[in-house]
Amino acid sequence: MLEFKTKTGNTYAWDDELGLFIPFPPIMRAVAKEMLSSTVPTKAEVIERLIKNFGEDDVSFYYDWLKKWKKIQPHNHDLNNYHKVSPSEAKFFLLRHGIQQLILNVTEDCNFRCKYCAFSDYYEYRRSYSKKYMSFSTAKTAIDMYFSLLEESRRYNPLRKEPAVGFYGGEPLLNFDLIKKCVDYIEREYHRFKVRYNVTTNGSLLDKDKAGWLMQHNFSIGVSIDGPEEVHDRNRIYANGNGTFKDVIKNIRPIIDVGYKNIKSLAVYDWKSDIFKIDEFFKRNDIPAIGIAAAVSSSGGGKYYSQFSEKDKEDFLRRIDAARDYYYRSIKNQGKRERSFFELLFGLGIQVTLFGPVAVSPYPLIAPCTSTCIPGRKLFVDVDGNFHACEKIPETMPFGNLTEGFNYERISNMLNDYFGYMDRCHCCGVKRACNSCFATFAEDKGFVASSEICKEIEAMKAEQFAEAFEFAEMNPEFVEFKNDLIR
C-alpha cells in the first residue's frame, strides 16, 4: 500500500490491487506489518506483539478487518508473466469494447501557426503541416467500414453506445464541404443510427452559415480559445504572425447569442500563461463554457519547454500555488462549484483522485497496466486512409488502412511491444491510478521504457493524493456538491 499523510496529521493508504483508499492510522500500519511477515501470525500472536502499544480490542478489530480486506483483493495480477495478446484476442476485445468513435482527419492544412502546435517544429516525432486534404472517396470508404464494423460488433455487445463521428485537422473547416458531404451521406445511408457529431476548430472560419449548419446537426463544437486577447494571441497566431482572438470571438458570438449549449472552449496554457486572467475570462457569459484546460504537452519528442528559463518555471509554480489557494478559499466561501478554468485545473483533479480509480474488478488481460486505449477503440483515419490509435501519437505506427481494414496481427504486435516496454509497471504502487498511455511513451517508430518516464511516479501520486484529501478534510461538503463537470 502507498501511504500518505495530510497536513492535519491523518494518514491514509492507497490499495492499488483494489483501486481504493482506506484510513491508515498507526495501529493499522502496525497490524498490517505483522500480517505481511514471512510466517503469517495468528491473531493471538499479533495481539501479543502489539499489546504494549495498542489496546487488545483495537488490535483484534484491525486484524479482522485486514483479513477481510485481503479476501477481496484480486491476487491475479502479475506483469512478470504478462500474457501476450493474440490477433484473435485483439479482435474479440475490439468488437466487444472498441470502435467507439470514427475520427476523420479531413486535412493536414491549417491557417494558424500556433506556437505550441503538435505539428510545429517543437515536436520531433510528429508530422509537419501539409496541403493534403481528404477526398470524399476516402471519407466514404472509412464511414462504410466503420458502420460495417459496428454491425459486426453488435453480436459481441448489443448494448454498445451509439456511434460518434468526429472531424479533425489541421483546421477541419478548411474542408467544410467534405464535412457536409459526410454527414449527408451518413444521414442518408445510416439513418437508423443516432450518430453524435463533433468538430474541433480554431474558430476563425466559423462564419454564420457554417455555424448554422453545425447547430442544425447538433454538433458538439470545440473551439480553441486560450483566454483574453493578450493571452490567446501570444501563441495562437495566423501564418502571417497576426493575432487571431478578435476573429474567433466575432464568430462565436452569434452561437452564444442564440443559446446553443453544445459548444465548449478548449484552453491550453504554458509556463508564461497568466492563469488568473484566464480564470476571470472564462467566467464571462459571452464566452463558451470551458471544457478542457490542458498544459502544453512535452510528449511526442516535444521540446516546447526548452525555450523557457528555470525562473519561468518557478514563477509559474508560484502562480499555481496562489491559484490553488484562491480556488480553495472560493469553494469554502461560496459553498458551491462552478465550471471555470480553476475548477478544471484543481477541482476536477481532486474529484477524479477521490472517486475515479475505484475498480474492484481484475485488471484486463489485454491491457494490464497504464490507461492506454487499445488501437481500434477509436478509429482515427488520416487523409490517406491509414488507421491510427488516436490523434496524439506519431503517424509512423498505423494498424491498418482502408484497403486491408483492421490488421489485428499488427494491433496485437503493437500491444505486446508496448507492454514489453512497461518494465517498471510490475513494481509500481499506483497502477490503478495511472493516466499514461501510448502517447506518453511513443517515439518515432516505437516506445520508450516506463522506467525512463515514471521515475518519481509514486512520490508524485502520494503528493497528489495528500492534496486531494487535505482539501476534502477542509471542505467535506465538496463531495456533495451537485455538478456535471466530470461528464
N, C-alpha and C positions, 0 to 999 in steps of 0.2 A: 504494500500500500504506500501511496505517496502522501506524506504528512505535510500539513501547512498550518500556520498559526496566524490569527488575526491580531490587530493591534490591541484588541480588548483582552487578549490572553487566551481566547478559546482555541482549541486545537481540533482539527478535522482531518479526515483522510479520504483519499480518492482510491476506490477499489476498481482497478482497471479491468478485472475479469467481468465485473457486472456493469460497469459504467455508472456507478452510484457513489454519492458522497455519504459519509457517516460521521457523527461526532466521534472524536477520538481522544478522550481525556486520559491522563496519565495511567489510571488503573487499567483501562482497556489496552493501552500500549503494553503495559507490563504483562497482562494475561496473554495477549497475542504473542508476545516474545517467547513466553514459556511454551505456548502451544506449537510454536514453529521449531522447537528444538528437535534434534535428530531422532530421539526416542520420545514419542508423544506421551506426555504425562497424563495421569488420571486427574479428575477434579480434585480429589483429596491431596494429591501431590502438589498441584498448583496452589491450593489454599495454604498448604504447609509452607511453601516457599515465599508466599507473599503476605502472610498473616501479620508480619511485623509492621508492614507499611500501610495495609489496607484492611478494611473490615471483612470478616468472613462472608457475610451475606452479599456484599458488593462483589467480591471475587467470584463467588458462586454464580451470581447473576450474569456477569460478563463472560464467564466460562460457557454457560449455557447459550448465551446469545451468540457468541462466536462460533460455537459448534453448529448452531442452526444456520448461521450465515455461510459457513463453509459448504453446507449441503446444497445450497442453491447456486454455487459457482459452477460454471460450465466444465472446467478442467479438461477441455479437449482442444486447447489452442497451443500448437507447437510449431512455430515458424521454422525451427530447425529441420522439421520433417515436412516442409511445405509440399503439398500435393500439386504437381504440375497440371495445369489445365489442358485438356484435350480440345480439339476443334469441336467435337460433338457437345462437350460440356459448355463451351462458349456459346454455341448456337442455342442450346436449350435455355441458358440463362438469359440471353438477349431476347429470345422470342417470348419469354415469360415476363421479364422485367424491363427490357430495353426498348429502343426505338420510340422514345417518348417525345422526341421533337425533331423536326426537319429544319435545318438552318441552311438557307441558300446564300452563299457569298456572291451576291449579284454583280459586284465589281470590285476590282482592286484599286480603282481610281478614287481620288479624293481632292476636293477643292480647298481643304485645310492642310496645314503643315504643323500640327500640334507638336510642341517640343518634346512631350513625353510619349508620343505615339509608339505603339509596339512595332510599327513598321518604319520607324525613324532609324538613323544611323547609330543610336544608342544600343540597339538590340542586335547582337551578333547572329543569333540563330533564327531570326525571323526574316520573312521576305521584305522587299522594298516596295514602294509604290509602283504601280504599272498602269497602263491604259487598257488592261484586259476587262472585258465585260462578258457576263454570262449570256448565252443565247437562249431563246425560248425553247429550242430543241433540247438543250442540256437541262434546263429547268423542268420541262415537261417530263422528260425521262426520269429525273430524280423524284418528281412528285408521284409518278406512276409506281416507281419502285418502292417508295415509302409507304404508300397506301396498300400495295400488294403485300408488303411485309406485315403491315397492321392486320390485314385479313388473315394471314397465316398465323399470326401471333395470338389471335383470339381463341384458338384451340388450346393454347397453353395458359391463357389468362383472360377469360371472358369479362372480367371486371376491370380491365385496364382503363386508364383515364382517356378522355377524348384527345385526339391528336392536336399538335401545335405546330405551326409553321412560322418561322422567323426569317427576316431579311436583314442581311448584314453586309458590311463593306470593309474597306473603303467607306465611301458615303453612299449608302444604298439608294438614296433619292436621285442620284445621277442616272440611275437605271429604273426610273419610276414606271416607265411604260411596261417594262418586264414584270414588275411587281403587280401591276394591274392585270396583265395577261395571266399571271399565275393564279391570282385569286379568282378571276373569272373562270378559269379552267377548273379549279378545284370545286367551285360552287356549282358548276355545270355537271361535272363528271362524278363528283364525290359528295353530292348534296346530302346523302344520308348520314354523313358525319357532321358533328358540330365542332368545327375547327376554330381553334384560338389562334389569332394572328398577332405578331409583334414585329416591331421595327426599331432599330437603334439608329438615331440620326444626329448629326451635328446641328440641325435646325435651320441652317442657312437657306435651304431650298424648300422649306416647309411653307409654301405660299398658301393662299386661301383655297385654291382648287384642290391641291394635294391634301391639305388638312381636312377639307370637307369629305373627300373620298375615303381617307383613312378612318375618320369618325363614323362615316356611313357603314363601314365594315367592322366597326368596333375593334379596331386595332389597339393593342397596348403599345403606346408610344413612349420610348425612352429618349429624352433629349439631353445631350451633354451640355451641362452648364456648371461651371466651377465656382460661381459666386458672383459678387458685384463686378462691375466693369473692370476695375483695376486689377482684380484677382483673376478674372476669366481671361482677359486679354494678355496677361503675362505669358501664358502658354498656348492658348487656343487662338491661332492666327491663320489668316489666309496664306496661300502660297506666295503672295507678294509682300508678306510681312505685316499687313494691316490687321487691326483687331476685328473680332467677329461679334462681339457682345451685342451691339445695337441691332444688327440684322437678326440675330437669333431671338432677342426679346420682342422685336416687332412682329415676328412670325408667330410666336406662341401666344401673344395677347388675345387674338380672336378665339383661339381654342379655349383659353381660360374664361373669356367673356361669355361664351355660350354654356359654360358649366360642365364641360366634358371632364370626367373624372379619371378616365383611363390613360392618363399621361403623367409621367414622373420625370423628375430631374435626376441626372446621373452626374455626380460630382467627383472630381479627382483632386487630390491635394499632394503637396510635397513639403520639403523642409522649409521652403520660403513662404508657404501659404499663411495668410492671416486668418486663422481659424475662427476668431471671434467675429470678424466681419462676415465670414461665410455663414456662420450660425445665424447672425442677425438677418442676413439677406434671405435665407430660406424660410424665415418666419412671415415673409410678405404674402399677402393673399393673391397678388397678381403674378406669382411665380408657381409653376407646378410643384407639388409636394415632392420633397426629396425621397428618392427610392434607393439610391446607392451612394455611399460615401467611401471611396476607395483610395488608398495610398498608391502612388505610382509604383509599379511593380519593378522588382530587381531580378526576376526570373527571366528565362529565355536568353541568357547571356547578357542581361541588362547592365549597362554602365552609366545609367542616367545620373545616379547619385555621385558619380566621380567629379562632377562639376561643383559640388558643394564643399565647403570647408567644415572642419570639426566644430568650429564656432556656430556655423549654420545649424548643425545637428543639435548642439547643446541648447541653442536658443529655441529651437523647435520643441525639444523635450520639455523645456520650462513652460512654453505656451500650452503644451498638452497637459501638464500638471495643473496649471492655473485653470484651464478649461474644465478639467475633470472636477476640481473643487467647486467651480461655478455651477456645473451641472448637478452635483450632489446637493448643493445648497438650494438650487431651484426646485428640485424634486421634493425636498423636505419642506420648503416653504409653501409651494403651490399644491402639494398633495395630489398631483396628477402627472401623467406622462403625455407628451405631445410629440408628434412627428417633427423632428428637427435634425439639423446636422449633428449636434452634440448627442442627441438621442441615439442616432445610428453609430456614432463614434464610441459612445460609452455604454448607454443603457441597453442597447440590443446585445452587445457583447456580454454584459452581465447576465442578461436573461438566457442567452444561449449557454453560458457556462453553468448556470444553476439548473436549467431544465433540459438542455439539448441532448446531453450524452446518454441519457438513460436507455439501456439496451441490454436486457437480461438474456436475450437470445444469443446463441453461439455466433462467433464470427463466421461470415460466409466463406466457404472453402475457396471460392473463386477469387475473392479479394480479402485476404486475411488481415491486412493492415493498411493504414492510410485511408483517406477518404476518396480515393480516386474513382472516377467514373470508369466503367468498362467500355472500351471502344465499341460504339454502336448503341450505347444508352441514349446518346444524342447522335444524330446523323448530320455532320457538318459537311456540306458539299461545296468544294471550291469552284472557281469559274470554269475550270477544265473538266469538272465531273469526277474529281477524286474525292474519296471519303476520308474524313479525319475525325478524331475523337472529340475535338471541340475547336473553338476559335483561338484558344490560348496556347496551343503547343505548336512547335515547328512543323512546317508543311512537308518535312522530309520523312514523315512516318505515317503514310496513308495505310488504311486497312482494306481498301477495295476501290472500286470505281464503277461507273455506270455500265461498263461493258461486262465485267465479271461479277458484279454485285458484291455482297459481303464475302470477304476472304477469311473464313473462320480459322483457317490454319495460321494466317498472319495475325489475327486477333489473339489467338492463344499464345503464339510466339511473343507478341508484344507484352502480354501479361506475365508470362514466365520470365522474360528478360527483365521487366520492371521489378518484379518481386525478388528476383535474384540480386538486384542492386540494393534492396532494402535490408542491408546487412546489420543494421542497428535495431531494427524493429523487434526482434525476438526478446531483447532485454529492456525494451522501452516500457516505462511505467505509465504512459499516457496514450496508449494506442487507441482507446475508445474516444479520446478527446482530440484526436489528430485531425487537422483540416488540410493536410498536404495532399497533393495529387500529382498526376503526370506532369502538369505544368511546373510544379515545384522542382522536379528533378530532371526535366528534359533538357538535353543538349542538342547539338546539331542533328545527330542521327542515332541517339541513344539516351542513356540516363547516367546521372552521377550518383554515387553511393549515398545512402541516407546518413552514413557515418560522417560524411563531409558537410552535410546540411544541418543535421539535427544535434549538434554537439552539446548544446545547452538546453535542450527542449524541456526536460523535467523541471529544471530550475525556473525556466520561463513560465511554464504552466502552473507551477506551485505559486508563483507570484501573481499570476492571473487569477487563480482560484482564491487566494487570500484576499485580493482586492474585491472580488465579487461578493465574498462572504462578509467582509467588513462593511460593505455598502448595505447588504441585506440586514445585518445586525443593527445598523443605524436607522434603516428605513424598512422595517418589516412589512409595511403596507405596500411597498414597491411591487411585491409579487402578486398582490391582489388587484392592482390597477387594471381596469379593462382596457385592452389595446389590441390592435390588429397589426402591430409593427412587424411581427415575425412571419406573417403570411405572405 
